[in-house]
């Protein structure tokens, strides 16, 4: 920056604050006034804080990192979960997601054994030491062959449009499925 540009900036600051910031004398050269010393000290502190902020912002953020271990049943893990895993990994590239596929009872046991962080199952086993959080609801439909024993005991919905009988409705209700 040229001396002329510095002089213009200094003059602009003196006008802005309504005070002289420098004493210009032939014997001692250029000396800060009290206002100039105060401005200099505050500006140094501000610049120091600015540099510290720049350094913090240049550092990797406190991004989520690590490994997520989850277990799920095959039907969910192979069909419903993949888009969620993909979206999560795009949002959190420092996280490695490890998915295991198993039966519901094994998924629940893995949770109890702390072998996984969490599990996703279709019909969670209700246990006092497991927390069950609803995630996704779907209607389930019972499908069977026309010669299956359920069709002799009770009616079921199938290709021919038979109605479900009381026993089948009760059985499905025990699964928590609303009809």
Helices and strands as residue ranges (DSSP letters): H 3-17, E 22-25, E 29-32, H 34-58, E 66-72, H 74-75, I 76-80, H 82-91, E 95-101, H 104-112, E 118-120, H 149-153, H 166-174
